[in-house]
Amino acid sequence: MQVIVLDTRYFRSPLIRENNAYKPDDSADKTMLGEAQWKRLEAQFRTPADLRIVMTSIQFVPEDHIFEKWANLPRERQRMLDLIKSTEAEGVLFVSGDRHLGEISMMDGGVGYPIYDVTGSGFNQSRTDWRLQEPNRHRVQSVNYNHNFGWIEIDWKQEDPLIKLQLRGEDGDVLAYQPIRLSWLKRGRIRSN
């Protein structure tokens, strides 16, 4: 198993913001990670691993809300998906935060298996009252109130290891749960047309 920590702020190009909302910027000269970090990431993806937990401070999968996310730089988001595909990296799972809510999202990124993003936040700065869900066409589970944190359990003893993606409350109770199998994160799980 690999744990890869990305820096999505230091090298990132400025984002476009209008009326307190971030807008997608498809400019070819924009970067999320900077070239040195992209090269390091490629080398990590080429290293054998069954599961790769990629930690990113901003959400990778969601694209509908108006806040910071990889979808603000769509070329960079696509570059990540292309890198996963070209390196044949399997088992990639994103973990993100910085949203003051918790959710588990999933998309078909064209890599041959589903791309999951577990967003756990905020442990100390979420709204404690109920609120409407933000738009997210890729959401599979959510926690739209109370302090929460992400939790991943892996049962390696099973023939096809069970990965439990969870969001938990302050007292450790499971607030949202998405079970997946390691085999689901293998190329060929989703066949392209």
C-alpha positions in Angstrom: 0.0 0.0 0.0 1.2 3.5 -0.8 0.2 6.7 0.9 0.9 9.7 -1.4 0.6 13.2 0.0 0.2 16.0 -2.6 0.7 19.7 -2.1 -2.2 21.4 -4.1 -1.5 25.0 -3.0 2.2 25.9 -3.1 2.7 25.3 -6.9 -0.9 25.9 -7.9 -1.6 28.7 -10.4 -4.0 31.4 -9.3 -7.7 30.4 -9.6 -10.3 32.6 -11.2 -12.9 33.9 -8.7 -16.0 35.8 -9.6 -18.8 36.8 -7.2 -17.3 34.6 -4.4 -17.3 31.5 -6.7 -14.3 29.8 -8.3 -14.7 29.3 -12.0 -13.1 26.6 -14.2 -9.9 27.7 -16.0 -9.0 25.6 -19.0 -5.7 27.6 -19.7 -2.9 25.3 -20.9 -0.3 27.1 -18.8 -2.1 26.5 -15.4 -0.8 23.9 -13.0 -2.0 22.3 -9.8 1.1 20.5 -8.7 4.1 22.0 -10.6 6.3 19.9 -12.9 8.6 18.4 -10.1 5.6 17.1 -8.2 4.0 15.7 -11.3 7.3 13.8 -12.1 7.5 12.5 -8.5 3.8 11.3 -8.7 4.4 9.5 -12.0 7.4 7.7 -10.4 5.1 6.7 -7.4 2.4 5.4 -9.8 4.9 3.2 -11.5 6.0 1.6 -8.3 4.1 -1.7 -7.6 1.2 -1.3 -5.1 -2.2 -2.9 -4.6 -3.7 0.2 -3.0 -2.6 3.9 -3.4 -4.2 6.4 -1.1 -3.6 9.8 -2.6 -4.1 12.7 -0.1 -5.1 16.0 -1.6 -6.2 19.0 0.3 -9.0 19.8 -2.1 -11.6 17.5 -3.6 -10.7 15.5 -6.7 -14.0 14.0 -7.9 -16.7 16.7 -7.1 -17.1 19.3 -9.8 -20.5 21.0 -9.1 -19.9 23.2 -6.1 -18.4 26.8 -6.3 -15.4 26.3 -4.0 -11.8 25.1 -4.4 -11.5 21.7 -6.2 -9.5 20.0 -8.9 -12.2 20.8 -11.4 -11.3 24.5 -11.2 -8.3 23.4 -13.4 -9.9 20.8 -15.6 -6.7 20.2 -17.7 -4.8 19.3 -14.5 -7.7 17.0 -13.3 -7.6 15.3 -16.7 -3.8 15.1 -16.5 -4.2 13.1 -13.2 -6.6 10.7 -14.8 -4.4 10.4 -17.9 -1.4 9.7 -15.6 -3.3 6.9 -13.7 -4.2 5.4 -17.1 -0.8 5.7 -18.8 1.1 4.3 -15.8 -1.5 1.5 -15.4 -1.7 2.5 -11.7 -4.3 0.4 -10.0 -5.9 0.9 -6.6 -5.9 4.7 -6.7 -8.2 6.2 -4.0 -8.4 9.9 -3.2 -8.7 11.3 0.3 -9.5 15.1 0.6 -10.8 17.7 3.0 -11.2 21.5 3.3 -14.9 21.5 2.8 -16.6 21.8 6.2 -18.7 18.8 5.3 -18.1 15.1 4.7 -18.9 13.0 1.6 -17.9 10.1 -0.4 -17.9 10.6 -4.2 -17.3 8.2 -7.1 -16.8 8.8 -10.8 -15.8 7.0 -14.0 -12.6 8.8 -14.9 -11.9 6.7 -17.9 -9.1 4.7 -16.2 -10.8 1.4 -16.2 -12.1 1.4 -12.7 -14.1 3.8 -10.5 -12.4 6.8 -8.9 -13.4 7.4 -5.2 -12.8 10.5 -3.2 -13.4 10.4 0.6 -13.8 14.0 1.9 -13.6 14.2 5.7 -14.0 17.7 7.2 -14.2 19.5 9.4 -13.3 17.9 12.6 -13.6 21.2 14.3 -15.1 23.7 11.8 -18.2 22.0 10.3 -21.7 23.4 10.7 -23.4 21.7 13.6 -26.9 22.3 12.4 -28.5 20.5 9.5 -28.1 22.2 6.1 -29.0 21.5 2.5 -26.7 19.4 0.4 -24.4 21.1 -2.0 -24.7 19.9 -5.6 -22.4 16.9 -6.4 -23.5 14.6 -9.2 -20.9 12.0 -8.0 -21.9 11.8 -4.3 -22.6 8.3 -3.0 -22.7 9.1 0.8 -22.7 12.3 2.8 -22.6 14.0 6.1 -23.9 17.6 5.8 -23.8 18.5 9.5 -21.7 18.0 12.6 -18.0 17.5 13.0 -16.6 14.5 11.2 -13.5 12.8 10.0 -12.6 10.3 7.3 -11.8 6.7 8.2 -10.6 3.8 6.0 -10.5 0.2 7.2 -8.9 -2.5 5.1 -9.5 -6.2 5.8 -6.4 -7.7 4.0 -7.3 -11.2 5.3 -10.1 -11.6 2.8 -9.4 -13.1 -0.6 -10.7 -9.9 -2.2 -9.8 -7.4 0.5 -12.7 -5.3 1.8 -12.1 -1.5 2.0 -14.5 0.3 4.3 -14.7 4.0 3.4 -16.3 5.8 6.3 -17.1 9.2 7.8 -17.2 9.2 11.5 -18.5 11.7 14.1 -16.6 13.1 17.1 -17.6 10.1 19.2 -16.4 7.7 16.6 -19.8 6.6 15.4 -20.1 5.8 11.7 -22.1 8.5 9.9 -21.6 7.4 6.3 -20.3 4.1 5.0 -19.3 2.9 1.5 -17.9 -0.7 1.3 -15.8 -1.5 -1.8 -13.6 -4.4 -2.8 -10.0 -4.1 -3.8 -10.8 -5.8 -7.1 -13.1 -2.9 -7.9 -10.0 -0.7 -8.2 -8.4 -2.8 -10.9 -8.2 -2.0 -14.6 -11.0 -3.6 -16.6 -13.6 -3.1 -13.9 -15.2 -0.4 -16.1 -15.0 -1.1 -19.8 -14.8 1.9 -22.2 -16.9 2.0 -25.3 
